[in-house]
Amino acid sequence: MDPNLIKLIAALLWAVIVGLLANRKNRNPIGWGIVGALSWLIALVVLAFMPYLCPKCKQKISNKDAKAGVCQNCVNVEQNEVIS
């Protein structure tokens, strides 16, 4: 097999892996996928240490809140809207 083809396949594979991780953290998967294809190790390490973002308000949230799917700020806003 051609070495350039192997490099291209590896770059695409890392783009998908980094893009999926970015999507899981509510970040831009396409942008992170491109960065992952160009420099997979740096992108993977930086993204691994970045906090999750709330899917609604895009603020940084804890891992516990990320598993719940929404941050405490959004929950409080929704509760206040229901009460009003």
N, CA, C and O atoms as a Maestro MAE file, in Angstrom:
{
 s_m_m2io_version
 :::
 2.0.0
}

f_m_ct {
 s_m_title
 :::
 protein
 m_atom[336] {
  # First column is atom index #
  i_m_mmod_type
  r_m_x_coord
  r_m_y_coord
  r_m_z_coord
  i_m_residue_number
  s_m_chain_name
  s_m_pdb_residue_name
  s_m_pdb_atom_name
  i_m_atomic_number
  :::
  1 25 0.834 -1.188 0.000 1 A "MET " " N  " 7
  2 3 0.000 0.000 0.000 1 A "MET " " CA " 6
  3 2 0.880 1.253 0.000 1 A "MET " " C  " 6
  4 15 1.993 1.264 0.524 1 A "MET " " O  " 8
  5 25 0.349 2.268 -0.589 2 A "ASP " " N  " 7
  6 3 1.047 3.540 -0.675 2 A "ASP " " CA " 6
  7 2 1.118 4.193 0.713 2 A "ASP " " C  " 6
  8 15 0.093 4.277 1.390 2 A "ASP " " O  " 8
  9 25 2.284 4.652 1.152 3 A "PRO " " N  " 7
  10 3 2.417 5.287 2.475 3 A "PRO " " CA " 6
  11 2 1.559 6.545 2.626 3 A "PRO " " C  " 6
  12 15 1.075 6.840 3.719 3 A "PRO " " O  " 8
  13 25 1.374 7.278 1.543 4 A "ASN " " N  " 7
  14 3 0.533 8.484 1.617 4 A "ASN " " CA " 6
  15 2 -0.924 8.131 1.855 4 A "ASN " " C  " 6
  16 15 -1.638 8.868 2.535 4 A "ASN " " O  " 8
  17 25 -1.370 7.016 1.303 5 A "LEU " " N  " 7
  18 3 -2.740 6.570 1.522 5 A "LEU " " CA " 6
  19 2 -2.936 6.159 2.976 5 A "LEU " " C  " 6
  20 15 -3.981 6.431 3.568 5 A "LEU " " O  " 8
  21 25 -1.950 5.516 3.539 6 A "ILE " " N  " 7
  22 3 -2.026 5.123 4.944 6 A "ILE " " CA " 6
  23 2 -2.085 6.364 5.837 6 A "ILE " " C  " 6
  24 15 -2.853 6.400 6.798 6 A "ILE " " O  " 8
  25 25 -1.278 7.378 5.523 7 A "LYS " " N  " 7
  26 3 -1.300 8.624 6.282 7 A "LYS " " CA " 6
  27 2 -2.656 9.318 6.174 7 A "LYS " " C  " 6
  28 15 -3.162 9.853 7.161 7 A "LYS " " O  " 8
  29 25 -3.240 9.310 4.988 8 A "LEU " " N  " 7
  30 3 -4.549 9.922 4.784 8 A "LEU " " CA " 6
  31 2 -5.623 9.192 5.577 8 A "LEU " " C  " 6
  32 15 -6.467 9.829 6.207 8 A "LEU " " O  " 8
  33 25 -5.599 7.880 5.554 9 A "ILE " " N  " 7
  34 3 -6.578 7.090 6.306 9 A "ILE " " CA " 6
  35 2 -6.417 7.336 7.804 9 A "ILE " " C  " 6
  36 15 -7.406 7.475 8.523 9 A "ILE " " O  " 8
  37 25 -5.170 7.390 8.272 10 A "ALA " " N  " 7
  38 3 -4.922 7.661 9.693 10 A "ALA " " CA " 6
  39 2 -5.416 9.053 10.078 10 A "ALA " " C  " 6
  40 15 -6.009 9.219 11.144 10 A "ALA " " O  " 8
  41 25 -5.184 10.044 9.238 11 A "ALA " " N  " 7
  42 3 -5.639 11.407 9.520 11 A "ALA " " CA " 6
  43 2 -7.157 11.473 9.579 11 A "ALA " " C  " 6
  44 15 -7.717 12.144 10.446 11 A "ALA " " O  " 8
  45 25 -7.825 10.784 8.668 12 A "LEU " " N  " 7
  46 3 -9.291 10.762 8.683 12 A "LEU " " CA " 6
  47 2 -9.824 10.046 9.916 12 A "LEU " " C  " 6
  48 15 -10.824 10.468 10.496 12 A "LEU " " O  " 8
  49 25 -9.176 8.988 10.309 13 A "LEU " " N  " 7
  50 3 -9.582 8.249 11.504 13 A "LEU " " CA " 6
  51 2 -9.444 9.127 12.746 13 A "LEU " " C  " 6
  52 15 -10.351 9.169 13.578 13 A "LEU " " O  " 8
  53 25 -8.321 9.826 12.876 14 A "TRP " " N  " 7
  54 3 -8.140 10.711 14.022 14 A "TRP " " CA " 6
  55 2 -9.086 11.900 13.975 14 A "TRP " " C  " 6
  56 15 -9.516 12.386 15.021 14 A "TRP " " O  " 8
  57 25 -9.416 12.372 12.787 15 A "ALA " " N  " 7
  58 3 -10.390 13.457 12.663 15 A "ALA " " CA " 6
  59 2 -11.746 13.011 13.214 15 A "ALA " " C  " 6
  60 15 -12.416 13.767 13.917 15 A "ALA " " O  " 8
  61 25 -12.137 11.796 12.894 16 A "VAL " " N  " 7
  62 3 -13.421 11.278 13.385 16 A "VAL " " CA " 6
  63 2 -13.376 11.100 14.899 16 A "VAL " " C  " 6
  64 15 -14.324 11.474 15.591 16 A "VAL " " O  " 8
  65 25 -12.299 10.538 15.420 17 A "ILE " " N  " 7
  66 3 -12.187 10.306 16.864 17 A "ILE " " CA " 6
  67 2 -12.225 11.616 17.638 17 A "ILE " " C  " 6
  68 15 -12.968 11.743 18.611 17 A "ILE " " O  " 8
  69 25 -11.434 12.583 17.215 18 A "VAL " " N  " 7
  70 3 -11.398 13.878 17.897 18 A "VAL " " CA " 6
  71 2 -12.728 14.610 17.717 18 A "VAL " " C  " 6
  72 15 -13.200 15.263 18.648 18 A "VAL " " O  " 8
  73 25 -13.332 14.512 16.548 19 A "GLY " " N  " 7
  74 3 -14.633 15.139 16.312 19 A "GLY " " CA " 6
  75 2 -15.726 14.551 17.190 19 A "GLY " " C  " 6
  76 15 -16.586 15.283 17.680 19 A "GLY " " O  " 8
  77 25 -15.703 13.243 17.394 20 A "LEU " " N  " 7
  78 3 -16.685 12.603 18.273 20 A "LEU " " CA " 6
  79 2 -16.501 13.034 19.720 20 A "LEU " " C  " 6
  80 15 -17.478 13.273 20.430 20 A "LEU " " O  " 8
  81 25 -15.249 13.133 20.159 21 A "LEU " " N  " 7
  82 3 -14.991 13.603 21.519 21 A "LEU " " CA " 6
  83 2 -15.443 15.049 21.683 21 A "LEU " " C  " 6
  84 15 -16.011 15.410 22.714 21 A "LEU " " O  " 8
  85 25 -15.197 15.871 20.682 22 A "ALA " " N  " 7
  86 3 -15.632 17.274 20.732 22 A "ALA " " CA " 6
  87 2 -17.154 17.355 20.790 22 A "ALA " " C  " 6
  88 15 -17.707 18.157 21.542 22 A "ALA " " O  " 8
  89 25 -17.819 16.540 20.011 23 A "ASN " " N  " 7
  90 3 -19.283 16.530 20.012 23 A "ASN " " CA " 6
  91 2 -19.816 16.104 21.376 23 A "ASN " " C  " 6
  92 15 -20.813 16.645 21.854 23 A "ASN " " O  " 8
  93 25 -19.153 15.140 21.998 24 A "ARG " " N  " 7
  94 3 -19.563 14.672 23.323 24 A "ARG " " CA " 6
  95 2 -19.446 15.787 24.355 24 A "ARG " " C  " 6
  96 15 -20.229 15.843 25.303 24 A "ARG " " O  " 8
  97 25 -18.472 16.671 24.172 25 A "LYS " " N  " 7
  98 3 -18.275 17.780 25.101 25 A "LYS " " CA " 6
  99 2 -19.023 19.034 24.661 25 A "LYS " " C  " 6
  100 15 -18.787 20.116 25.200 25 A "LYS " " O  " 8
  101 25 -19.917 18.903 23.693 26 A "ASN " " N  " 7
  102 3 -20.718 20.008 23.151 26 A "ASN " " CA " 6
  103 2 -19.852 21.101 22.552 26 A "ASN " " C  " 6
  104 15 -20.119 22.289 22.730 26 A "ASN " " O  " 8
  105 25 -18.825 20.694 21.851 27 A "ARG " " N  " 7
  106 3 -17.936 21.605 21.131 27 A "ARG " " CA " 6
  107 2 -18.130 21.385 19.640 27 A "ARG " " C  " 6
  108 15 -18.837 20.459 19.241 27 A "ARG " " O  " 8
  109 25 -17.519 22.215 18.813 28 A "ASN " " N  " 7
  110 3 -17.676 22.137 17.364 28 A "ASN " " CA " 6
  111 2 -16.941 20.904 16.820 28 A "ASN " " C  " 6
  112 15 -15.711 20.898 16.775 28 A "ASN " " O  " 8
  113 25 -17.669 19.865 16.408 29 A "PRO " " N  " 7
  114 3 -16.997 18.641 15.960 29 A "PRO " " CA " 6
  115 2 -16.255 18.794 14.636 29 A "PRO " " C  " 6
  116 15 -15.242 18.128 14.423 29 A "PRO " " O  " 8
  117 25 -16.728 19.646 13.754 30 A "ILE " " N  " 7
  118 3 -16.064 19.815 12.459 30 A "ILE " " CA " 6
  119 2 -14.723 20.536 12.644 30 A "ILE " " C  " 6
  120 15 -13.704 20.111 12.100 30 A "ILE " " O  " 8
  121 25 -14.732 21.605 13.399 31 A "GLY " " N  " 7
  122 3 -13.496 22.346 13.651 31 A "GLY " " CA " 6
  123 2 -12.471 21.495 14.387 31 A "GLY " " C  " 6
  124 15 -11.293 21.476 14.031 31 A "GLY " " O  " 8
  125 25 -12.927 20.800 15.404 32 A "TRP " " N  " 7
  126 3 -12.023 19.936 16.149 32 A "TRP " " CA " 6
  127 2 -11.586 18.736 15.313 32 A "TRP " " C  " 6
  128 15 -10.471 18.242 15.482 32 A "TRP " " O  " 8
  129 25 -12.432 18.269 14.429 33 A "GLY " " N  " 7
  130 3 -12.040 17.181 13.541 33 A "GLY " " CA " 6
  131 2 -10.921 17.589 12.601 33 A "GLY " " C  " 6
  132 15 -10.000 16.813 12.343 33 A "GLY " " O  " 8
  133 25 -11.003 18.807 12.091 34 A "ILE " " N  " 7
  134 3 -9.934 19.314 11.211 34 A "ILE " " CA " 6
  135 2 -8.632 19.435 11.998 34 A "ILE " " C  " 6
  136 15 -7.570 19.033 11.522 34 A "ILE " " O  " 8
  137 25 -8.721 19.986 13.193 35 A "VAL " " N  " 7
  138 3 -7.525 20.108 14.029 35 A "VAL " " CA " 6
  139 2 -6.983 18.717 14.362 35 A "VAL " " C  " 6
  140 15 -5.771 18.503 14.372 35 A "VAL " " O  " 8
  141 25 -7.887 17.774 14.634 36 A "GLY " " N  " 7
  142 3 -7.469 16.412 14.940 36 A "GLY " " CA " 6
  143 2 -6.792 15.723 13.769 36 A "GLY " " C  " 6
  144 15 -5.888 14.912 13.967 36 A "GLY " " O  " 8
  145 25 -7.214 16.033 12.565 37 A "ALA " " N  " 7
  146 3 -6.584 15.439 11.383 37 A "ALA " " CA " 6
  147 2 -5.178 16.004 11.170 37 A "ALA " " C  " 6
  148 15 -4.281 15.297 10.710 37 A "ALA " " O  " 8
  149 25 -4.996 17.275 11.507 38 A "LEU " " N  " 7
  150 3 -3.700 17.913 11.290 38 A "LEU " " CA " 6
  151 2 -2.705 17.637 12.411 38 A "LEU " " C  " 6
  152 15 -1.516 17.440 12.162 38 A "LEU " " O  " 8
  153 25 -3.195 17.623 13.636 39 A "SER " " N  " 7
  154 3 -2.322 17.421 14.792 39 A "SER " " CA " 6
  155 2 -3.088 16.653 15.853 39 A "SER " " C  " 6
  156 15 -3.536 17.233 16.842 39 A "SER " " O  " 8
  157 25 -3.241 15.359 15.655 40 A "TRP " " N  " 7
  158 3 -4.146 14.562 16.468 40 A "TRP " " CA " 6
  159 2 -3.756 14.513 17.935 40 A "TRP " " C  " 6
  160 15 -4.632 14.596 18.796 40 A "TRP " " O  " 8
  161 25 -2.481 14.382 18.250 41 A "LEU " " N  " 7
  162 3 -2.079 14.235 19.646 41 A "LEU " " CA " 6
  163 2 -2.339 15.510 20.433 41 A "LEU " " C  " 6
  164 15 -2.876 15.460 21.540 41 A "LEU " " O  " 8
  165 25 -1.966 16.636 19.875 42 A "ILE " " N  " 7
  166 3 -2.184 17.913 20.558 42 A "ILE " " CA " 6
  167 2 -3.684 18.174 20.718 42 A "ILE " " C  " 6
  168 15 -4.132 18.578 21.791 42 A "ILE " " O  " 8
  169 25 -4.448 17.947 19.670 43 A "ALA " " N  " 7
  170 3 -5.893 18.173 19.733 43 A "ALA " " CA " 6
  171 2 -6.552 17.262 20.758 43 A "ALA " " C  " 6
  172 15 -7.432 17.696 21.503 43 A "ALA " " O  " 8
  173 25 -6.139 16.020 20.800 44 A "LEU " " N  " 7
  174 3 -6.722 15.059 21.729 44 A "LEU " " CA " 6
  175 2 -6.427 15.441 23.176 44 A "LEU " " C  " 6
  176 15 -7.314 15.369 24.027 44 A "LEU " " O  " 8
  177 25 -5.197 15.843 23.461 45 A "VAL " " N  " 7
  178 3 -4.826 16.219 24.824 45 A "VAL " " CA " 6
  179 2 -5.542 17.498 25.246 45 A "VAL " " C  " 6
  180 15 -6.082 17.570 26.350 45 A "VAL " " O  " 8
  181 25 -5.550 18.504 24.380 46 A "VAL " " N  " 7
  182 3 -6.211 19.768 24.717 46 A "VAL " " CA " 6
  183 2 -7.702 19.548 24.928 46 A "VAL " " C  " 6
  184 15 -8.265 20.051 25.900 46 A "VAL " " O  " 8
  185 25 -8.336 18.823 24.058 47 A "LEU " " N  " 7
  186 3 -9.767 18.586 24.165 47 A "LEU " " CA " 6
  187 2 -10.108 17.740 25.381 47 A "LEU " " C  " 6
  188 15 -11.149 17.948 26.004 47 A "LEU " " O  " 8
  189 25 -9.257 16.802 25.724 48 A "ALA " " N  " 7
  190 3 -9.511 15.948 26.886 48 A "ALA " " CA " 6
  191 2 -9.548 16.763 28.178 48 A "ALA " " C  " 6
  192 15 -10.279 16.420 29.107 48 A "ALA " " O  " 8
  193 25 -8.763 17.840 28.239 49 A "PHE " " N  " 7
  194 3 -8.723 18.641 29.453 49 A "PHE " " CA " 6
  195 2 -9.679 19.829 29.427 49 A "PHE " " C  " 6
  196 15 -9.779 20.556 30.415 49 A "PHE " " O  " 8
  197 25 -10.372 20.037 28.332 50 A "MET " " N  " 7
  198 3 -11.348 21.127 28.266 50 A "MET " " CA " 6
  199 2 -12.640 20.684 28.951 50 A "MET " " C  " 6
  200 15 -13.025 19.518 28.865 50 A "MET " " O  " 8
  201 25 -13.303 21.615 29.628 51 A "PRO " " N  " 7
  202 3 -14.546 21.241 30.301 51 A "PRO " " CA " 6
  203 2 -15.691 21.055 29.311 51 A "PRO " " C  " 6
  204 15 -15.639 21.521 28.172 51 A "PRO " " O  " 8
  205 25 -16.714 20.370 29.775 52 A "TYR " " N  " 7
  206 3 -17.937 20.221 28.988 52 A "TYR " " CA " 6
  207 2 -18.621 21.578 28.888 52 A "TYR " " C  " 6
  208 15 -18.415 22.451 29.731 52 A "TYR " " O  " 8
  209 25 -19.438 21.749 27.849 53 A "LEU " " N  " 7
  210 3 -20.260 22.949 27.702 53 A "LEU " " CA " 6
  211 2 -21.725 22.543 27.790 53 A "LEU " " C  " 6
  212 15 -22.117 21.473 27.326 53 A "LEU " " O  " 8
  213 25 -22.523 23.415 28.393 54 A "CYS " " N  " 7
  214 3 -23.963 23.176 28.463 54 A "CYS " " CA " 6
  215 2 -24.533 23.241 27.048 54 A "CYS " " C  " 6
  216 15 -24.206 24.157 26.295 54 A "CYS " " O  " 8
  217 25 -25.383 22.279 26.677 55 A "PRO " " N  " 7
  218 3 -25.944 22.318 25.323 55 A "PRO " " CA " 6
  219 2 -26.877 23.501 25.074 55 A "PRO " " C  " 6
  220 15 -27.088 23.883 23.923 55 A "PRO " " O  " 8
  221 25 -27.437 24.085 26.128 56 A "LYS " " N  " 7
  222 3 -28.363 25.200 25.951 56 A "LYS " " CA " 6
  223 2 -27.661 26.554 25.982 56 A "LYS " " C  " 6
  224 15 -27.807 27.350 25.055 56 A "LYS " " O  " 8
  225 25 -26.896 26.819 27.050 57 A "CYS " " N  " 7
  226 3 -26.324 28.153 27.217 57 A "CYS " " CA " 6
  227 2 -24.832 28.224 26.876 57 A "CYS " " C  " 6
  228 15 -24.256 29.312 26.876 57 A "CYS " " O  " 8
  229 25 -24.208 27.102 26.592 58 A "LYS " " N  " 7
  230 3 -22.795 27.013 26.194 58 A "LYS " " CA " 6
  231 2 -21.825 27.492 27.272 58 A "LYS " " C  " 6
  232 15 -20.699 27.877 26.958 58 A "LYS " " O  " 8
  233 25 -22.249 27.472 28.544 59 A "GLN " " N  " 7
  234 3 -21.342 27.793 29.637 59 A "GLN " " CA " 6
  235 2 -20.630 26.523 30.077 59 A "GLN " " C  " 6
  236 15 -21.123 25.418 29.854 59 A "GLN " " O  " 8
  237 25 -19.461 26.686 30.708 60 A "LYS " " N  " 7
  238 3 -18.718 25.543 31.204 60 A "LYS " " CA " 6
  239 2 -19.502 24.873 32.324 60 A "LYS " " C  " 6
  240 15 -20.066 25.546 33.188 60 A "LYS " " O  " 8
  241 25 -19.534 23.537 32.303 61 A "ILE " " N  " 7
  242 3 -20.237 22.791 33.346 61 A "ILE " " CA " 6
  243 2 -19.357 21.650 33.839 61 A "ILE " " C  " 6
  244 15 -18.381 21.272 33.191 61 A "ILE " " O  " 8
  245 25 -19.718 21.117 34.985 62 A "SER " " N  " 7
  246 3 -18.966 20.011 35.570 62 A "SER " " CA " 6
  247 2 -19.322 18.702 34.860 62 A "SER " " C  " 6
  248 15 -20.291 18.631 34.104 62 A "SER " " O  " 8
  249 25 -18.530 17.687 35.115 63 A "ASN " " N  " 7
  250 3 -18.805 16.377 34.522 63 A "ASN " " CA " 6
  251 2 -20.142 15.837 34.998 63 A "ASN " " C  " 6
  252 15 -20.864 15.199 34.231 63 A "ASN " " O  " 8
  253 25 -20.480 16.089 36.271 64 A "LYS " " N  " 7
  254 3 -21.746 15.619 36.818 64 A "LYS " " CA " 6
  255 2 -22.932 16.264 36.095 64 A "LYS " " C  " 6
  256 15 -23.898 15.589 35.741 64 A "LYS " " O  " 8
  257 25 -22.843 17.568 35.885 65 A "ASP " " N  " 7
  258 3 -23.916 18.269 35.168 65 A "ASP " " CA " 6
  259 2 -23.986 17.825 33.707 65 A "ASP " " C  " 6
  260 15 -25.070 17.761 33.126 65 A "ASP " " O  " 8
  261 25 -22.833 17.521 33.116 66 A "ALA " " N  " 7
  262 3 -22.804 17.078 31.719 66 A "ALA " " CA " 6
  263 2 -23.535 15.742 31.573 66 A "ALA " " C  " 6
  264 15 -24.238 15.522 30.587 66 A "ALA " " O  " 8
  265 25 -23.371 14.861 32.546 67 A "LYS " " N  " 7
  266 3 -24.069 13.582 32.493 67 A "LYS " " CA " 6
  267 2 -25.577 13.772 32.651 67 A "LYS " " C  " 6
  268 15 -26.369 13.008 32.101 67 A "LYS " " O  " 8
  269 25 -25.967 14.808 33.415 68 A "ALA " " N  " 7
  270 3 -27.390 15.116 33.570 68 A "ALA " " CA " 6
  271 2 -27.954 15.767 32.315 68 A "ALA " " C  " 6
  272 15 -29.158 15.705 32.068 68 A "ALA " " O  " 8
  273 25 -27.085 16.395 31.519 69 A "GLY " " N  " 7
  274 3 -27.509 16.947 30.242 69 A "GLY " " CA " 6
  275 2 -27.791 18.432 30.234 69 A "GLY " " C  " 6
  276 15 -28.077 18.998 29.179 69 A "GLY " " O  " 8
  277 25 -27.717 19.087 31.401 70 A "VAL " " N  " 7
  278 3 -27.994 20.524 31.453 70 A "VAL " " CA " 6
  279 2 -27.310 21.100 32.691 70 A "VAL " " C  " 6
  280 15 -27.115 20.394 33.680 70 A "VAL " " O  " 8
  281 25 -26.950 22.368 32.637 71 A "CYS " " N  " 7
  282 3 -26.268 22.989 33.775 71 A "CYS " " CA " 6
  283 2 -27.273 23.494 34.809 71 A "CYS " " C  " 6
  284 15 -28.472 23.596 34.546 71 A "CYS " " O  " 8
  285 25 -26.754 23.799 35.969 72 A "GLN " " N  " 7
  286 3 -27.614 24.281 37.052 72 A "GLN " " CA " 6
  287 2 -28.216 25.644 36.728 72 A "GLN " " C  " 6
  288 15 -29.325 25.940 37.173 72 A "GLN " " O  " 8
  289 25 -27.516 26.480 35.968 73 A "ASN " " N  " 7
  290 3 -28.060 27.786 35.587 73 A "ASN " " CA " 6
  291 2 -29.318 27.627 34.746 73 A "ASN " " C  " 6
  292 15 -30.302 28.335 34.960 73 A "ASN " " O  " 8
  293 25 -29.291 26.700 33.788 74 A "CYS " " N  " 7
  294 3 -30.458 26.485 32.929 74 A "CYS " " CA " 6
  295 2 -31.615 25.886 33.721 74 A "CYS " " C  " 6
  296 15 -32.774 26.222 33.476 74 A "CYS " " O  " 8
  297 25 -31.312 25.009 34.661 75 A "VAL " " N  " 7
  298 3 -32.354 24.417 35.495 75 A "VAL " " CA " 6
  299 2 -33.004 25.496 36.339 75 A "VAL " " C  " 6
  300 15 -34.227 25.526 36.472 75 A "VAL " " O  " 8
  301 25 -32.191 26.395 36.918 76 A "ASN " " N  " 7
  302 3 -32.736 27.473 37.745 76 A "ASN " " CA " 6
  303 2 -33.586 28.433 36.920 76 A "ASN " " C  " 6
  304 15 -34.634 28.883 37.385 76 A "ASN " " O  " 8
  305 25 -33.147 28.753 35.698 77 A "VAL " " N  " 7
  306 3 -33.913 29.648 34.821 77 A "VAL " " CA " 6
  307 2 -35.247 29.005 34.466 77 A "VAL " " C  " 6
  308 15 -36.279 29.676 34.487 77 A "VAL " " O  " 8
  309 25 -35.243 27.720 34.142 78 A "GLU " " N  " 7
  310 3 -36.485 27.030 33.795 78 A "GLU " " CA " 6
  311 2 -37.433 26.972 34.979 78 A "GLU " " C  " 6
  312 15 -38.643 27.118 34.806 78 A "GLU " " O  " 8
  313 25 -36.904 26.762 36.185 79 A "GLN " " N  " 7
  314 3 -37.757 26.727 37.372 79 A "GLN " " CA " 6
  315 2 -38.353 28.093 37.639 79 A "GLN " " C  " 6
  316 15 -39.522 28.196 38.013 79 A "GLN " " O  " 8
  317 25 -37.570 29.145 37.453 80 A "ASN " " N  " 7
  318 3 -38.090 30.507 37.671 80 A "ASN " " CA " 6
  319 2 -39.157 30.859 36.648 80 A "ASN " " C  " 6
  320 15 -40.116 31.556 36.979 80 A "ASN " " O  " 8
  321 25 -39.015 30.391 35.409 81 A "GLU " " N  " 7
  322 3 -40.021 30.667 34.377 81 A "GLU " " CA " 6
  323 2 -41.320 29.949 34.693 81 A "GLU " " C  " 6
  324 15 -42.397 30.487 34.439 81 A "GLU " " O  " 8
  325 25 -41.240 28.744 35.242 82 A "VAL " " N  " 7
  326 3 -42.450 27.984 35.584 82 A "VAL " " CA " 6
  327 2 -43.163 28.649 36.737 82 A "VAL " " C  " 6
  328 15 -44.393 28.705 36.749 82 A "VAL " " O  " 8
  329 25 -42.414 29.159 37.717 83 A "ILE " " N  " 7
  330 3 -42.992 29.795 38.888 83 A "ILE " " CA " 6
  331 2 -43.658 31.107 38.517 83 A "ILE " " C  " 6
  332 15 -44.701 31.445 39.076 83 A "ILE " " O  " 8
  333 25 -43.081 31.850 37.588 84 A "SER " " N  " 7
  334 3 -43.604 33.180 37.222 84 A "SER " " CA " 6
  335 2 -44.889 33.132 36.516 84 A "SER " " C  " 6
  336 15 -45.434 34.175 36.155 84 A "SER " " O  " 8
  :::
 }
 m_bond[335] {
  # First column is bond index #
  i_m_from
  i_m_to
  i_m_order
  :::
  1 1 2 1
  2 2 3 1
  3 3 4 2
  4 3 5 1
  5 5 6 1
  6 6 7 1
  7 7 8 2
  8 7 9 1
  9 9 10 1
  10 10 11 1
  11 11 12 2
  12 11 13 1
  13 13 14 1
  14 14 15 1
  15 15 16 2
  16 15 17 1
  17 17 18 1
  18 18 19 1
  19 19 20 2
  20 19 21 1
  21 21 22 1
  22 22 23 1
  23 23 24 2
  24 23 25 1
  25 25 26 1
  26 26 27 1
  27 27 28 2
  28 27 29 1
  29 29 30 1
  30 30 31 1
  31 31 32 2
  32 31 33 1
  33 33 34 1
  34 34 35 1
  35 35 36 2
  36 35 37 1
  37 37 38 1
  38 38 39 1
  39 39 40 2
  40 39 41 1
  41 41 42 1
  42 42 43 1
  43 43 44 2
  44 43 45 1
  45 45 46 1
  46 46 47 1
  47 47 48 2
  48 47 49 1
  49 49 50 1
  50 50 51 1
  51 51 52 2
  52 51 53 1
  53 53 54 1
  54 54 55 1
  55 55 56 2
  56 55 57 1
  57 57 58 1
  58 58 59 1
  59 59 60 2
  60 59 61 1
  61 61 62 1
  62 62 63 1
  63 63 64 2
  64 63 65 1
  65 65 66 1
  66 66 67 1
  67 67 68 2
  68 67 69 1
  69 69 70 1
  70 70 71 1
  71 71 72 2
  72 71 73 1
  73 73 74 1
  74 74 75 1
  75 75 76 2
  76 75 77 1
  77 77 78 1
  78 78 79 1
  79 79 80 2
  80 79 81 1
  81 81 82 1
  82 82 83 1
  83 83 84 2
  84 83 85 1
  85 85 86 1
  86 86 87 1
  87 87 88 2
  88 87 89 1
  89 89 90 1
  90 90 91 1
  91 91 92 2
  92 91 93 1
  93 93 94 1
  94 94 95 1
  95 95 96 2
  96 95 97 1
  97 97 98 1
  98 98 99 1
  99 99 100 2
  100 99 101 1
  101 101 102 1
  102 102 103 1
  103 103 104 2
  104 103 105 1
  105 105 106 1
  106 106 107 1
  107 107 108 2
  108 107 109 1
  109 109 110 1
  110 110 111 1
  111 111 112 2
  112 111 113 1
  113 113 114 1
  114 114 115 1
  115 115 116 2
  116 115 117 1
  117 117 118 1
  118 118 119 1
  119 119 120 2
  120 119 121 1
  121 121 122 1
  122 122 123 1
  123 123 124 2
  124 123 125 1
  125 125 126 1
  126 126 127 1
  127 127 128 2
  128 127 129 1
  129 129 130 1
  130 130 131 1
  131 131 132 2
  132 131 133 1
  133 133 134 1
  134 134 135 1
  135 135 136 2
  136 135 137 1
  137 137 138 1
  138 138 139 1
  139 139 140 2
  140 139 141 1
  141 141 142 1
  142 142 143 1
  143 143 144 2
  144 143 145 1
  145 145 146 1
  146 146 147 1
  147 147 148 2
  148 147 149 1
  149 149 150 1
  150 150 151 1
  151 151 152 2
  152 151 153 1
  153 153 154 1
  154 154 155 1
  155 155 156 2
  156 155 157 1
  157 157 158 1
  158 158 159 1
  159 159 160 2
  160 159 161 1
  161 161 162 1
  162 162 163 1
  163 163 164 2
  164 163 165 1
  165 165 166 1
  166 166 167 1
  167 167 168 2
  168 167 169 1
  169 169 170 1
  170 170 171 1
  171 171 172 2
  172 171 173 1
  173 173 174 1
  174 174 175 1
  175 175 176 2
  176 175 177 1
  177 177 178 1
  178 178 179 1
  179 179 180 2
  180 179 181 1
  181 181 182 1
  182 182 183 1
  183 183 184 2
  184 183 185 1
  185 185 186 1
  186 186 187 1
  187 187 188 2
  188 187 189 1
  189 189 190 1
  190 190 191 1
  191 191 192 2
  192 191 193 1
  193 193 194 1
  194 194 195 1
  195 195 196 2
  196 195 197 1
  197 197 198 1
  198 198 199 1
  199 199 200 2
  200 199 201 1
  201 201 202 1
  202 202 203 1
  203 203 204 2
  204 203 205 1
  205 205 206 1
  206 206 207 1
  207 207 208 2
  208 207 209 1
  209 209 210 1
  210 210 211 1
  211 211 212 2
  212 211 213 1
  213 213 214 1
  214 214 215 1
  215 215 216 2
  216 215 217 1
  217 217 218 1
  218 218 219 1
  219 219 220 2
  220 219 221 1
  221 221 222 1
  222 222 223 1
  223 223 224 2
  224 223 225 1
  225 225 226 1
  226 226 227 1
  227 227 228 2
  228 227 229 1
  229 229 230 1
  230 230 231 1
  231 231 232 2
  232 231 233 1
  233 233 234 1
  234 234 235 1
  235 235 236 2
  236 235 237 1
  237 237 238 1
  238 238 239 1
  239 239 240 2
  240 239 241 1
  241 241 242 1
  242 242 243 1
  243 243 244 2
  244 243 245 1
  245 245 246 1
  246 246 247 1
  247 247 248 2
  248 247 249 1
  249 249 250 1
  250 250 251 1
  251 251 252 2
  252 251 253 1
  253 253 254 1
  254 254 255 1
  255 255 256 2
  256 255 257 1
  257 257 258 1
  258 258 259 1
  259 259 260 2
  260 259 261 1
  261 261 262 1
  262 262 263 1
  263 263 264 2
  264 263 265 1
  265 265 266 1
  266 266 267 1
  267 267 268 2
  268 267 269 1
  269 269 270 1
  270 270 271 1
  271 271 272 2
  272 271 273 1
  273 273 274 1
  274 274 275 1
  275 275 276 2
  276 275 277 1
  277 277 278 1
  278 278 279 1
  279 279 280 2
  280 279 281 1
  281 281 282 1
  282 282 283 1
  283 283 284 2
  284 283 285 1
  285 285 286 1
  286 286 287 1
  287 287 288 2
  288 287 289 1
  289 289 290 1
  290 290 291 1
  291 291 292 2
  292 291 293 1
  293 293 294 1
  294 294 295 1
  295 295 296 2
  296 295 297 1
  297 297 298 1
  298 298 299 1
  299 299 300 2
  300 299 301 1
  301 301 302 1
  302 302 303 1
  303 303 304 2
  304 303 305 1
  305 305 306 1
  306 306 307 1
  307 307 308 2
  308 307 309 1
  309 309 310 1
  310 310 311 1
  311 311 312 2
  312 311 313 1
  313 313 314 1
  314 314 315 1
  315 315 316 2
  316 315 317 1
  317 317 318 1
  318 318 319 1
  319 319 320 2
  320 319 321 1
  321 321 322 1
  322 322 323 1
  323 323 324 2
  324 323 325 1
  325 325 326 1
  326 326 327 1
  327 327 328 2
  328 327 329 1
  329 329 330 1
  330 330 331 1
  331 331 332 2
  332 331 333 1
  333 333 334 1
  334 334 335 1
  335 335 336 2
  :::
 }
}
